[in-house]
Amino acid sequence: MMLKGVLYQIAERGENCATVRILPESPIYKAHFPGYPVTPGVTIVQMAMELIGKQLKGAKDIKFTIPIIPSADGPLVRFQWTFKADDLADISVFLPGDELCAKMSVLV
């Protein structure tokens, strides 16, 4: 299942970055921590893969530092990536104010 349109919408897109609006009404939040929803880490990884247009083949390192909490205004989240080699991508995910909320090095 693609998460675009279900969990997020692309607000802005560049060559190696994209800003997305998290959709707080997503059904994902009804099943994940009801009453105090946070964006599941697995969906952050899937969003990143959708945005870079690659399939995840493995992860070398994934760290989640600050949770992405849905809000009525649909928070903006920025994804930035670089390809280190044909099969390796480094991805950073930022909340507004440039707070790092996730960092991953993945095999694609």
C-alpha positions in Angstrom: 0.0 0.0 0.0 1.3 3.4 -0.9 1.2 5.9 1.9 1.0 9.0 -0.4 -2.6 10.3 -0.1 -3.3 8.1 3.0 -0.6 9.4 5.5 0.9 12.3 3.7 0.7 14.7 0.8 3.7 16.2 -1.0 3.8 20.0 -0.3 7.1 20.7 -2.1 9.6 18.7 -4.0 13.2 19.2 -5.0 15.8 17.0 -6.6 17.1 15.6 -3.3 14.5 16.7 -0.9 10.7 16.8 -0.3 8.5 18.4 2.2 5.3 16.5 3.1 2.2 17.4 5.1 1.2 14.6 7.5 -2.5 13.9 7.3 -3.8 13.7 10.9 -7.0 12.0 9.8 -5.1 9.0 8.4 -6.6 5.7 9.5 -3.1 4.7 10.5 -3.5 6.9 13.6 -6.7 5.1 14.7 -4.8 1.9 15.3 -1.4 3.2 16.5 -1.4 4.6 20.0 -5.0 5.8 20.2 -5.3 8.9 22.4 -1.6 9.8 21.9 -0.8 9.1 18.2 2.7 9.1 16.8 3.8 8.3 13.3 5.1 4.7 13.3 8.8 4.4 12.4 8.0 1.8 9.7 5.8 4.4 7.9 8.6 7.0 8.1 10.9 4.6 6.4 8.2 3.7 3.8 7.5 7.4 3.1 11.3 7.9 2.5 11.4 5.1 0.1 8.4 6.4 -1.8 9.9 9.9 -2.0 13.3 8.7 -3.3 11.6 6.3 -5.7 13.5 3.2 -4.5 12.7 -0.1 -2.8 14.2 -0.9 0.5 16.6 -3.8 0.3 18.0 -3.4 3.8 19.0 -1.0 6.5 22.5 -0.3 7.8 21.4 2.3 10.4 18.1 3.8 11.4 17.6 6.2 14.3 14.4 8.0 15.4 15.1 10.9 17.7 11.9 12.9 18.0 8.4 11.5 17.3 6.3 12.9 14.5 3.0 13.7 16.2 0.0 14.5 14.0 -1.8 17.8 14.6 -4.8 19.5 13.3 -2.8 21.6 10.9 -0.9 18.6 9.5 2.7 19.1 10.4 5.2 19.7 7.6 8.1 17.2 7.6 11.2 17.5 5.3 13.0 14.6 3.9 16.5 15.1 2.5 18.6 12.4 0.8 21.9 11.6 -0.9 23.0 8.6 -2.7 26.4 7.4 -1.5 26.6 4.6 -4.1 24.2 2.9 -6.4 22.9 0.8 -3.6 23.2 3.1 -0.5 21.1 6.2 0.4 21.5 8.4 3.5 18.2 10.0 4.5 17.5 12.7 7.1 14.0 13.7 8.3 13.4 17.1 9.8 10.5 18.6 11.7 9.7 22.4 11.4 12.6 24.4 12.9 15.1 21.9 11.4 14.8 19.5 14.3 16.2 16.1 13.2 13.6 13.4 13.9 15.0 10.5 12.0 18.2 9.5 10.2 18.7 6.4 8.1 21.3 4.7 5.9 19.5 2.2 3.8 20.3 -0.3 1.0 18.2 0.4 -2.1 
